[in-house]
């Protein structure tokens, strides 16, 4: 995930390219969505969600 972010190829649900690596995150039970965690607080906003479908090597 962080390699893809560093390469500039990861976007959140609102279409913004992620610029900062994730240190922690939550993955939904179906494995399709990632929510970042900042300062031990999950950021579960719809526009900030990250789809795992854009990551070819993300385990499913």
N, CA, C and O atoms as a Tripos MOL2 file, in Angstrom:
@<TRIPOS>MOLECULE
protein
  240   239    60     0     0
PROTEIN
NO_CHARGES

@<TRIPOS>ATOM
      1 N           0.8090   -1.1780    0.0000 N.3       1 UNK1
      2 CA          0.0000    0.0000    0.0000 C.3       1 UNK1
      3 C           0.8650    1.2600    0.0000 C.2       1 UNK1
      4 O           0.6670    2.1540   -0.8220 O.2       1 UNK1
      5 N           1.8130    1.3250    0.9130 N.am      2 UNK2
      6 CA          2.6500    2.5220    0.9870 C.3       2 UNK2
      7 C           3.5540    2.6840   -0.2320 C.2       2 UNK2
      8 O           3.8950    3.8080   -0.6000 O.2       2 UNK2
      9 N           3.9430    1.5900   -0.8560 N.am      3 UNK3
     10 CA          4.7180    1.7100   -2.1140 C.3       3 UNK3
     11 C           3.8570    2.3560   -3.1910 C.2       3 UNK3
     12 O           4.3330    3.2070   -3.9430 O.2       3 UNK3
     13 N           2.5910    1.9540   -3.2650 N.am      4 UNK4
     14 CA          1.6840    2.5340   -4.2550 C.3       4 UNK4
     15 C           1.4200    4.0110   -3.9480 C.2       4 UNK4
     16 O           1.3170    4.8250   -4.8660 O.2       4 UNK4
     17 N           1.3110    4.3580   -2.6640 N.am      5 UNK5
     18 CA          1.1340    5.7630   -2.2870 C.3       5 UNK5
     19 C           2.3630    6.5640   -2.6990 C.2       5 UNK5
     20 O           2.2340    7.6540   -3.2560 O.2       5 UNK5
     21 N           3.5550    6.0330   -2.4300 N.am      6 UNK6
     22 CA          4.7960    6.7270   -2.7980 C.3       6 UNK6
     23 C           4.9030    6.9100   -4.3120 C.2       6 UNK6
     24 O           5.4800    7.8900   -4.7830 O.2       6 UNK6
     25 N           4.3480    5.9720   -5.0670 N.am      7 UNK7
     26 CA          4.3780    6.0680   -6.5260 C.3       7 UNK7
     27 C           3.3100    7.0190   -7.0650 C.2       7 UNK7
     28 O           3.2810    7.3130   -8.2600 O.2       7 UNK7
     29 N           2.4330    7.4990   -6.1800 N.am      8 UNK8
     30 CA          1.3990    8.4400   -6.6000 C.3       8 UNK8
     31 C           0.2280    7.7930   -7.2940 C.2       8 UNK8
     32 O          -0.4750    8.4470   -8.0630 O.2       8 UNK8
     33 N           0.0030    6.5070   -7.0340 N.am      9 UNK9
     34 CA         -1.0550    5.8010   -7.7570 C.3       9 UNK9
     35 C          -2.2650    5.4280   -6.9030 C.2       9 UNK9
     36 O          -3.0810    4.6060   -7.3200 O.2       9 UNK9
     37 N          -2.3930    6.0200   -5.7160 N.am     10 UNK10
     38 CA         -3.5200    5.6980   -4.8440 C.3      10 UNK10
     39 C          -4.3570    6.9580   -4.6300 C.2      10 UNK10
     40 O          -3.8410    8.0230   -4.2920 O.2      10 UNK10
     41 N          -5.6640    6.8040   -4.8380 N.am     11 UNK11
     42 CA         -6.6030    7.9100   -4.6410 C.3      11 UNK11
     43 C          -7.6410    7.5210   -3.6020 C.2      11 UNK11
     44 O          -7.9760    6.3460   -3.4470 O.2      11 UNK11
     45 N          -8.1410    8.5130   -2.9000 N.am     12 UNK12
     46 CA         -9.2420    8.2450   -1.9780 C.3      12 UNK12
     47 C         -10.5590    8.3500   -2.7550 C.2      12 UNK12
     48 O         -10.5580    8.5990   -3.9600 O.2      12 UNK12
     49 N         -11.6690    8.1590   -2.0590 N.am     13 UNK13
     50 CA        -12.9750    8.1440   -2.7280 C.3      13 UNK13
     51 C         -13.3320    9.4700   -3.3830 C.2      13 UNK13
     52 O         -14.1170    9.4930   -4.3310 O.2      13 UNK13
     53 N         -12.7770   10.5650   -2.9000 N.am     14 UNK14
     54 CA        -13.0590   11.8600   -3.5240 C.3      14 UNK14
     55 C         -12.1250   12.1660   -4.6880 C.2      14 UNK14
     56 O         -12.2160   13.2350   -5.2920 O.2      14 UNK14
     57 N         -11.2250   11.2310   -5.0070 N.am     15 UNK15
     58 CA        -10.3490   11.3830   -6.1630 C.3      15 UNK15
     59 C          -9.0100   12.0270   -5.8880 C.2      15 UNK15
     60 O          -8.2140   12.2080   -6.8090 O.2      15 UNK15
     61 N          -8.7410   12.3760   -4.6430 N.am     16 UNK16
     62 CA         -7.4640   13.0030   -4.3030 C.3      16 UNK16
     63 C          -6.3640   11.9620   -4.2040 C.2      16 UNK16
     64 O          -6.5730   10.8860   -3.6440 O.2      16 UNK16
     65 N          -5.1950   12.2760   -4.7440 N.am     17 UNK17
     66 CA         -4.0440   11.3800   -4.6510 C.3      17 UNK17
     67 C          -3.4930   11.4430   -3.2390 C.2      17 UNK17
     68 O          -3.2610   12.5270   -2.7050 O.2      17 UNK17
     69 N          -3.2850   10.2820   -2.6340 N.am     18 UNK18
     70 CA         -2.7100   10.2400   -1.2930 C.3      18 UNK18
     71 C          -1.2330   10.5900   -1.3720 C.2      18 UNK18
     72 O          -0.5240   10.1280   -2.2660 O.2      18 UNK18
     73 N          -0.7760   11.4070   -0.4350 N.am     19 UNK19
     74 CA          0.6140   11.8550   -0.4460 C.3      19 UNK19
     75 C           1.4030   11.3420    0.7390 C.2      19 UNK19
     76 O           2.6330   11.3440    0.7120 O.2      19 UNK19
     77 N           0.7110   10.9020    1.7840 N.am     20 UNK20
     78 CA          1.3880   10.4420    2.9980 C.3      20 UNK20
     79 C           1.1690    8.9510    3.2020 C.2      20 UNK20
     80 O           0.0610    8.4420    3.0360 O.2      20 UNK20
     81 N           2.2370    8.2680    3.5620 N.am     21 UNK21
     82 CA          2.1470    6.8300    3.8450 C.3      21 UNK21
     83 C           1.2460    6.5920    5.0520 C.2      21 UNK21
     84 O           1.1000    7.4590    5.9140 O.2      21 UNK21
     85 N           0.6530    5.4230    5.0990 N.am     22 UNK22
     86 CA         -0.2040    5.0440    6.2210 C.3      22 UNK22
     87 C           0.6260    4.2870    7.2490 C.2      22 UNK22
     88 O           1.3620    3.3620    6.9050 O.2      22 UNK22
     89 N           0.5060    4.6820    8.5010 N.am     23 UNK23
     90 CA          1.1820    3.9240    9.5590 C.3      23 UNK23
     91 C           0.2340    2.9050   10.1560 C.2      23 UNK23
     92 O           0.6630    1.8390   10.5980 O.2      23 UNK23
     93 N          -1.0530    3.2240   10.1730 N.am     24 UNK24
     94 CA         -2.0910    2.3190   10.6540 C.3      24 UNK24
     95 C          -3.3370    2.5210    9.8100 C.2      24 UNK24
     96 O          -3.5700    3.6030    9.2710 O.2      24 UNK24
     97 N          -4.1340    1.4680    9.7020 N.am     25 UNK25
     98 CA         -5.3760    1.5720    8.9450 C.3      25 UNK25
     99 C          -6.3220    0.4550    9.3430 C.2      25 UNK25
    100 O          -5.9130   -0.5570    9.9110 O.2      25 UNK25
    101 N          -7.5920    0.6590    9.0330 N.am     26 UNK26
    102 CA         -8.6060   -0.3720    9.2140 C.3      26 UNK26
    103 C          -9.0380   -0.8430    7.8390 C.2      26 UNK26
    104 O          -9.1840   -0.0410    6.9160 O.2      26 UNK26
    105 N          -9.2410   -2.1350    7.7050 N.am     27 UNK27
    106 CA         -9.7290   -2.7110    6.4560 C.3      27 UNK27
    107 C         -11.0940   -3.3110    6.7430 C.2      27 UNK27
    108 O         -11.2670   -4.0110    7.7410 O.2      27 UNK27
    109 N         -12.0620   -3.0450    5.8800 N.am     28 UNK28
    110 CA        -13.3970   -3.5970    6.0750 C.3      28 UNK28
    111 C         -13.3700   -5.1170    5.9600 C.2      28 UNK28
    112 O         -12.4520   -5.6870    5.3700 O.2      28 UNK28
    113 N         -14.3780   -5.7650    6.5230 N.am     29 UNK29
    114 CA        -14.4520   -7.2260    6.5510 C.3      29 UNK29
    115 C         -14.3910   -7.8120    5.1360 C.2      29 UNK29
    116 O         -13.7880   -8.8650    4.9290 O.2      29 UNK29
    117 N         -15.0050   -7.1440    4.1760 N.am     30 UNK30
    118 CA        -14.9840   -7.6510    2.8010 C.3      30 UNK30
    119 C         -13.6630   -7.3680    2.0880 C.2      30 UNK30
    120 O         -13.4570   -7.8290    0.9650 O.2      30 UNK30
    121 N         -12.7640   -6.6140    2.7280 N.am     31 UNK31
    122 CA        -11.4480   -6.3360    2.1660 C.3      31 UNK31
    123 C         -11.4390   -5.3390    1.0270 C.2      31 UNK31
    124 O         -10.4470   -5.2410    0.3050 O.2      31 UNK31
    125 N         -12.5180   -4.5990    0.8480 N.am     32 UNK32
    126 CA        -12.6100   -3.6960   -0.2920 C.3      32 UNK32
    127 C         -12.2880   -2.2400    0.0330 C.2      32 UNK32
    128 O         -12.0420   -1.4460   -0.8740 O.2      32 UNK32
    129 N         -12.2860   -1.8830    1.3190 N.am     33 UNK33
    130 CA        -12.1010   -0.4900    1.6890 C.3      33 UNK33
    131 C         -11.1200   -0.3640    2.8490 C.2      33 UNK33
    132 O         -11.1220   -1.1690    3.7810 O.2      33 UNK33
    133 N         -10.2840    0.6640    2.7660 N.am     34 UNK34
    134 CA         -9.3210    0.9610    3.8240 C.3      34 UNK34
    135 C          -9.6350    2.3450    4.3770 C.2      34 UNK34
    136 O          -9.9140    3.2810    3.6270 O.2      34 UNK34
    137 N          -9.5850    2.4580    5.7120 N.am     35 UNK35
    138 CA         -9.7270    3.7460    6.3840 C.3      35 UNK35
    139 C          -8.4530    4.0000    7.1720 C.2      35 UNK35
    140 O          -8.0070    3.1300    7.9210 O.2      35 UNK35
    141 N          -7.8670    5.1640    7.0170 N.am     36 UNK36
    142 CA         -6.6300    5.4900    7.7190 C.3      36 UNK36
    143 C          -6.8960    5.7560    9.1990 C.2      36 UNK36
    144 O          -8.0130    6.0920    9.5910 O.2      36 UNK36
    145 N          -5.8740    5.6050    9.9930 N.am     37 UNK37
    146 CA         -5.9320    5.9290   11.4170 C.3      37 UNK37
    147 C          -4.8940    7.0110   11.6680 C.2      37 UNK37
    148 O          -3.7230    6.8510   11.3220 O.2      37 UNK37
    149 N          -5.3270    8.1110   12.2690 N.am     38 UNK38
    150 CA         -4.4230    9.2160   12.5910 C.3      38 UNK38
    151 C          -4.4990    9.4920   14.0810 C.2      38 UNK38
    152 O          -5.5860    9.6950   14.6220 O.2      38 UNK38
    153 N          -3.3640    9.5020   14.7430 N.am     39 UNK39
    154 CA         -3.3020    9.7560   16.1870 C.3      39 UNK39
    155 C          -4.2370    8.8340   16.9550 C.2      39 UNK39
    156 O          -4.9410    9.2580   17.8720 O.2      39 UNK39
    157 N          -4.2290    7.5580   16.5610 N.am     40 UNK40
    158 CA         -5.0500    6.5150   17.1870 C.3      40 UNK40
    159 C          -6.5530    6.7070   16.9870 C.2      40 UNK40
    160 O          -7.3490    6.0950   17.7000 O.2      40 UNK40
    161 N          -6.9520    7.5400   16.0370 N.am     41 UNK41
    162 CA         -8.3680    7.7730   15.7600 C.3      41 UNK41
    163 C          -8.6710    7.3470   14.3230 C.2      41 UNK41
    164 O          -8.0880    7.8940   13.3870 O.2      41 UNK41
    165 N          -9.5780    6.3760   14.1320 N.am     42 UNK42
    166 CA         -9.9610    5.9930   12.7720 C.3      42 UNK42
    167 C         -10.6760    7.1480   12.0670 C.2      42 UNK42
    168 O         -11.5790    7.7660   12.6310 O.2      42 UNK42
    169 N         -10.2700    7.4260   10.8510 N.am     43 UNK43
    170 CA        -10.9030    8.4620   10.0360 C.3      43 UNK43
    171 C         -11.8250    7.7390    9.0630 C.2      43 UNK43
    172 O         -11.4080    7.3290    7.9800 O.2      43 UNK43
    173 N         -13.0740    7.5910    9.4610 N.am     44 UNK44
    174 CA        -14.0170    6.7870    8.6880 C.3      44 UNK44
    175 C         -14.9970    7.6610    7.9090 C.2      44 UNK44
    176 O         -16.2100    7.4550    7.9510 O.2      44 UNK44
    177 N         -14.4540    8.6210    7.2120 N.am     45 UNK45
    178 CA        -15.2540    9.4960    6.3620 C.3      45 UNK45
    179 C         -15.3420    8.8840    4.9710 C.2      45 UNK45
    180 O         -14.3480    8.3860    4.4420 O.2      45 UNK45
    181 N         -16.5170    8.9220    4.3890 N.am     46 UNK46
    182 CA        -16.7360    8.3070    3.0800 C.3      46 UNK46
    183 C         -15.7700    8.8490    2.0350 C.2      46 UNK46
    184 O         -15.2240    8.0780    1.2450 O.2      46 UNK46
    185 N         -15.5500   10.1490    2.0160 N.am     47 UNK47
    186 CA        -14.6670   10.7570    1.0100 C.3      47 UNK47
    187 C         -13.1970   10.4020    1.2050 C.2      47 UNK47
    188 O         -12.4090   10.5030    0.2650 O.2      47 UNK47
    189 N         -12.8200    9.9880    2.4130 N.am     48 UNK48
    190 CA        -11.4290    9.6310    2.6910 C.3      48 UNK48
    191 C         -11.1630    8.1310    2.5620 C.2      48 UNK48
    192 O         -10.0250    7.6900    2.7180 O.2      48 UNK48
    193 N         -12.1920    7.3540    2.2810 N.am     49 UNK49
    194 CA        -12.0290    5.9080    2.1320 C.3      49 UNK49
    195 C         -11.1160    5.6020    0.9410 C.2      49 UNK49
    196 O         -11.0730    6.3550   -0.0320 O.2      49 UNK49
    197 N         -10.3970    4.5010    1.0330 N.am     50 UNK50
    198 CA         -9.4770    4.0810   -0.0240 C.3      50 UNK50
    199 C          -9.9300    2.7130   -0.5220 C.2      50 UNK50
    200 O         -10.0200    1.7650    0.2580 O.2      50 UNK50
    201 N         -10.2100    2.6110   -1.7910 N.am     51 UNK51
    202 CA        -10.6320    1.3430   -2.3660 C.3      51 UNK51
    203 C          -9.4180    0.4460   -2.6110 C.2      51 UNK51
    204 O          -8.4240    0.8870   -3.1880 O.2      51 UNK51
    205 N          -9.4990   -0.8050   -2.1740 N.am     52 UNK52
    206 CA         -8.3980   -1.7450   -2.4030 C.3      52 UNK52
    207 C          -8.3730   -2.2380   -3.8440 C.2      52 UNK52
    208 O          -7.3920   -2.8520   -4.2650 O.2      52 UNK52
    209 N          -9.4220   -1.9830   -4.5980 N.am     53 UNK53
    210 CA         -9.4800   -2.4380   -6.0020 C.3      53 UNK53
    211 C          -8.4200   -1.7720   -6.8710 C.2      53 UNK53
    212 O          -8.0840   -2.2830   -7.9400 O.2      53 UNK53
    213 N          -7.8920   -0.6400   -6.4220 N.am     54 UNK54
    214 CA         -6.8500    0.0440   -7.1950 C.3      54 UNK54
    215 C          -5.4490   -0.5030   -6.8810 C.2      54 UNK54
    216 O          -4.4600   -0.0600   -7.4650 O.2      54 UNK54
    217 N          -5.3750   -1.4630   -5.9600 N.am     55 UNK55
    218 CA         -4.1040   -2.0560   -5.5650 C.3      55 UNK55
    219 C          -4.0480   -3.4990   -6.0670 C.2      55 UNK55
    220 O          -4.7030   -4.3840   -5.5160 O.2      55 UNK55
    221 N          -3.2710   -3.7200   -7.0990 N.am     56 UNK56
    222 CA         -3.2210   -5.0490   -7.7360 C.3      56 UNK56
    223 C          -2.7710   -6.1590   -6.8070 C.2      56 UNK56
    224 O          -3.2640   -7.2830   -6.9060 O.2      56 UNK56
    225 N          -1.8410   -5.8650   -5.9020 N.am     57 UNK57
    226 CA         -1.2920   -6.9220   -5.0580 C.3      57 UNK57
    227 C          -1.8800   -6.9400   -3.6420 C.2      57 UNK57
    228 O          -1.3100   -7.5560   -2.7410 O.2      57 UNK57
    229 N          -3.0320   -6.2600   -3.4430 N.am     58 UNK58
    230 CA         -3.6510   -6.2650   -2.1120 C.3      58 UNK58
    231 C          -4.3280   -7.6150   -1.8800 C.2      58 UNK58
    232 O          -5.1220   -8.0580   -2.7100 O.2      58 UNK58
    233 N          -4.0200   -8.2700   -0.7620 N.am     59 UNK59
    234 CA         -4.6240   -9.5910   -0.5060 C.3      59 UNK59
    235 C          -6.1370   -9.4870   -0.3370 C.2      59 UNK59
    236 O          -6.6450   -8.5570    0.2900 O.2      59 UNK59
    237 N          -6.8270  -10.4350   -0.8960 N.am     60 UNK60
    238 CA         -8.2880  -10.4690   -0.8060 C.3      60 UNK60
    239 C          -8.7440  -11.7090   -0.1010 C.2      60 UNK60
    240 O          -9.9460  -11.9150    0.0710 O.2      60 UNK60
@<TRIPOS>BOND
     1     1     2 1
     2     2     3 1
     3     3     4 2
     4     3     5 am
     5     5     6 1
     6     6     7 1
     7     7     8 2
     8     7     9 am
     9     9    10 1
    10    10    11 1
    11    11    12 2
    12    11    13 am
    13    13    14 1
    14    14    15 1
    15    15    16 2
    16    15    17 am
    17    17    18 1
    18    18    19 1
    19    19    20 2
    20    19    21 am
    21    21    22 1
    22    22    23 1
    23    23    24 2
    24    23    25 am
    25    25    26 1
    26    26    27 1
    27    27    28 2
    28    27    29 am
    29    29    30 1
    30    30    31 1
    31    31    32 2
    32    31    33 am
    33    33    34 1
    34    34    35 1
    35    35    36 2
    36    35    37 am
    37    37    38 1
    38    38    39 1
    39    39    40 2
    40    39    41 am
    41    41    42 1
    42    42    43 1
    43    43    44 2
    44    43    45 am
    45    45    46 1
    46    46    47 1
    47    47    48 2
    48    47    49 am
    49    49    50 1
    50    50    51 1
    51    51    52 2
    52    51    53 am
    53    53    54 1
    54    54    55 1
    55    55    56 2
    56    55    57 am
    57    57    58 1
    58    58    59 1
    59    59    60 2
    60    59    61 am
    61    61    62 1
    62    62    63 1
    63    63    64 2
    64    63    65 am
    65    65    66 1
    66    66    67 1
    67    67    68 2
    68    67    69 am
    69    69    70 1
    70    70    71 1
    71    71    72 2
    72    71    73 am
    73    73    74 1
    74    74    75 1
    75    75    76 2
    76    75    77 am
    77    77    78 1
    78    78    79 1
    79    79    80 2
    80    79    81 am
    81    81    82 1
    82    82    83 1
    83    83    84 2
    84    83    85 am
    85    85    86 1
    86    86    87 1
    87    87    88 2
    88    87    89 am
    89    89    90 1
    90    90    91 1
    91    91    92 2
    92    91    93 am
    93    93    94 1
    94    94    95 1
    95    95    96 2
    96    95    97 am
    97    97    98 1
    98    98    99 1
    99    99   100 2
   100    99   101 am
   101   101   102 1
   102   102   103 1
   103   103   104 2
   104   103   105 am
   105   105   106 1
   106   106   107 1
   107   107   108 2
   108   107   109 am
   109   109   110 1
   110   110   111 1
   111   111   112 2
   112   111   113 am
   113   113   114 1
   114   114   115 1
   115   115   116 2
   116   115   117 am
   117   117   118 1
   118   118   119 1
   119   119   120 2
   120   119   121 am
   121   121   122 1
   122   122   123 1
   123   123   124 2
   124   123   125 am
   125   125   126 1
   126   126   127 1
   127   127   128 2
   128   127   129 am
   129   129   130 1
   130   130   131 1
   131   131   132 2
   132   131   133 am
   133   133   134 1
   134   134   135 1
   135   135   136 2
   136   135   137 am
   137   137   138 1
   138   138   139 1
   139   139   140 2
   140   139   141 am
   141   141   142 1
   142   142   143 1
   143   143   144 2
   144   143   145 am
   145   145   146 1
   146   146   147 1
   147   147   148 2
   148   147   149 am
   149   149   150 1
   150   150   151 1
   151   151   152 2
   152   151   153 am
   153   153   154 1
   154   154   155 1
   155   155   156 2
   156   155   157 am
   157   157   158 1
   158   158   159 1
   159   159   160 2
   160   159   161 am
   161   161   162 1
   162   162   163 1
   163   163   164 2
   164   163   165 am
   165   165   166 1
   166   166   167 1
   167   167   168 2
   168   167   169 am
   169   169   170 1
   170   170   171 1
   171   171   172 2
   172   171   173 am
   173   173   174 1
   174   174   175 1
   175   175   176 2
   176   175   177 am
   177   177   178 1
   178   178   179 1
   179   179   180 2
   180   179   181 am
   181   181   182 1
   182   182   183 1
   183   183   184 2
   184   183   185 am
   185   185   186 1
   186   186   187 1
   187   187   188 2
   188   187   189 am
   189   189   190 1
   190   190   191 1
   191   191   192 2
   192   191   193 am
   193   193   194 1
   194   194   195 1
   195   195   196 2
   196   195   197 am
   197   197   198 1
   198   198   199 1
   199   199   200 2
   200   199   201 am
   201   201   202 1
   202   202   203 1
   203   203   204 2
   204   203   205 am
   205   205   206 1
   206   206   207 1
   207   207   208 2
   208   207   209 am
   209   209   210 1
   210   210   211 1
   211   211   212 2
   212   211   213 am
   213   213   214 1
   214   214   215 1
   215   215   216 2
   216   215   217 am
   217   217   218 1
   218   218   219 1
   219   219   220 2
   220   219   221 am
   221   221   222 1
   222   222   223 1
   223   223   224 2
   224   223   225 am
   225   225   226 1
   226   226   227 1
   227   227   228 2
   228   227   229 am
   229   229   230 1
   230   230   231 1
   231   231   232 2
   232   231   233 am
   233   233   234 1
   234   234   235 1
   235   235   236 2
   236   235   237 am
   237   237   238 1
   238   238   239 1
   239   239   240 2
@<TRIPOS>SUBSTRUCTURE
     1 UNK1         2 RESIDUE 1 A UNK
     2 UNK2         6 RESIDUE 1 A UNK
     3 UNK3        10 RESIDUE 1 A UNK
     4 UNK4        14 RESIDUE 1 A UNK
     5 UNK5        18 RESIDUE 1 A UNK
     6 UNK6        22 RESIDUE 1 A UNK
     7 UNK7        26 RESIDUE 1 A UNK
     8 UNK8        30 RESIDUE 1 A UNK
     9 UNK9        34 RESIDUE 1 A UNK
    10 UNK10       38 RESIDUE 1 A UNK
    11 UNK11       42 RESIDUE 1 A UNK
    12 UNK12       46 RESIDUE 1 A UNK
    13 UNK13       50 RESIDUE 1 A UNK
    14 UNK14       54 RESIDUE 1 A UNK
    15 UNK15       58 RESIDUE 1 A UNK
    16 UNK16       62 RESIDUE 1 A UNK
    17 UNK17       66 RESIDUE 1 A UNK
    18 UNK18       70 RESIDUE 1 A UNK
    19 UNK19       74 RESIDUE 1 A UNK
    20 UNK20       78 RESIDUE 1 A UNK
    21 UNK21       82 RESIDUE 1 A UNK
    22 UNK22       86 RESIDUE 1 A UNK
    23 UNK23       90 RESIDUE 1 A UNK
    24 UNK24       94 RESIDUE 1 A UNK
    25 UNK25       98 RESIDUE 1 A UNK
    26 UNK26      102 RESIDUE 1 A UNK
    27 UNK27      106 RESIDUE 1 A UNK
    28 UNK28      110 RESIDUE 1 A UNK
    29 UNK29      114 RESIDUE 1 A UNK
    30 UNK30      118 RESIDUE 1 A UNK
    31 UNK31      122 RESIDUE 1 A UNK
    32 UNK32      126 RESIDUE 1 A UNK
    33 UNK33      130 RESIDUE 1 A UNK
    34 UNK34      134 RESIDUE 1 A UNK
    35 UNK35      138 RESIDUE 1 A UNK
    36 UNK36      142 RESIDUE 1 A UNK
    37 UNK37      146 RESIDUE 1 A UNK
    38 UNK38      150 RESIDUE 1 A UNK
    39 UNK39      154 RESIDUE 1 A UNK
    40 UNK40      158 RESIDUE 1 A UNK
    41 UNK41      162 RESIDUE 1 A UNK
    42 UNK42      166 RESIDUE 1 A UNK
    43 UNK43      170 RESIDUE 1 A UNK
    44 UNK44      174 RESIDUE 1 A UNK
    45 UNK45      178 RESIDUE 1 A UNK
    46 UNK46      182 RESIDUE 1 A UNK
    47 UNK47      186 RESIDUE 1 A UNK
    48 UNK48      190 RESIDUE 1 A UNK
    49 UNK49      194 RESIDUE 1 A UNK
    50 UNK50      198 RESIDUE 1 A UNK
    51 UNK51      202 RESIDUE 1 A UNK
    52 UNK52      206 RESIDUE 1 A UNK
    53 UNK53      210 RESIDUE 1 A UNK
    54 UNK54      214 RESIDUE 1 A UNK
    55 UNK55      218 RESIDUE 1 A UNK
    56 UNK56      222 RESIDUE 1 A UNK
    57 UNK57      226 RESIDUE 1 A UNK
    58 UNK58      230 RESIDUE 1 A UNK
    59 UNK59      234 RESIDUE 1 A UNK
    60 UNK60      238 RESIDUE 1 A UNK
